[in-house]
Amino acid sequence: MSVSDDHHQELLSAARAGDEDAFAALVLATQGELRRFLAARSYSVDLVEAALQDAYIRIHSLLDEYDAGRPVLPWLRGIAFNCLREELRRRARHQRRFVSAGSRLDQVLAEEAYGHAPAEHDAWAERLDHRLHHCLERLPAQSRRLIREYYLEDRPLTLLAQRFRRKASALASLLQRIRAALRECLAQGGAG
């Protein structure tokens, strides 16, 4: 074992015995390593920080399960990695559950037009809803159906390819053209 692992072992043993100061010292001694470990496997700083917080909460609750014969850092990394995966799943569920289909389409159009989605309660977003509805009504029936099934009903492109009897790549191109038409209509104030 390395000197740092011996130190981590001492801190962990003291924390297992109920010494909260030792646990705080363990957090300070290992948080840089765990943060780097998570950052290498994540796409955002806030995701790293959320997973890191969850990891230390979980580590504290699992102190009695630690096998003193094993190195500390791999055990901590395993817990942190599991917390990162759970946070990713939680965010994906949240996005699927709370992003309404209409706002999903608004978001896609805004991201393509402006490089980012507007704030949810932004005045632009409120005006967009009415104009977007008008622009959608102006689309051909098949395009409206594709938009409805892809964005509103969240159907995968592969399933829609079977329903529309087209290749998925052709539908992806068609969706791109429809979004372009919707952007143009929206740019004209919904009167396109």
Residue pairs with C-beta under 8 A, 6 or more apart in sequence:
1 9
1 71
4 29
5 71
5 72
5 73
7 29
8 26
8 29
8 30
8 72
8 73
9 68
9 72
10 22
11 22
11 23
11 25
11 26
11 29
12 22
12 26
12 63
12 66
12 68
12 72
13 22
13 68
14 22
15 22
15 23
15 26
15 60
15 63
16 63
16 64
16 66
23 60
23 63
27 56
30 72
30 73
30 76
31 52
31 56
33 73
33 76
34 52
34 55
34 76
34 77
34 80
35 48
35 52
37 77
37 80
37 81
38 47
38 48
38 51
38 52
38 55
38 80
38 81
38 84
39 45
39 48
41 81
41 84
42 48
42 51
42 84
47 84
47 87
47 88
47 91
48 84
50 87
51 80
51 83
51 84
51 86
51 87
52 80
52 83
54 83
54 86
54 87
55 76
55 79
55 80
55 83
55 84
58 79
58 82
58 83
59 76
59 79
62 79
66 72
66 75
67 75
96 154
99 107
101 151
101 152
101 153
101 154
102 129
102 132
102 151
102 152
103 120
103 125
104 151
105 132
105 147
105 151
105 152
106 117
106 125
106 128
106 129
106 132
107 117
108 151
108 179
109 128
109 132
109 179
109 182
109 183
109 186
110 116
110 117
110 118
110 125
110 128
111 117
112 179
112 183
113 183
113 186
118 124
118 125
118 128
119 125
128 186
130 190
131 185
131 186
131 189
131 190
132 182
132 186
132 190
134 185
134 190
134 191
135 181
135 182
135 185
135 186
135 190
135 192
136 144
136 147
136 182
137 144
138 185
138 192
139 147
139 178
139 181
139 182
142 164
143 174
143 178
143 181
146 160
146 164
146 171
146 174
146 175
146 178
147 175
147 178
149 155
149 160
149 163
150 157
150 160
150 175
157 168
157 171
157 172
158 168
160 168
160 171
161 167
161 168
161 170
161 171
164 171
166 174
181 192
184 192
185 191
185 192
186 192
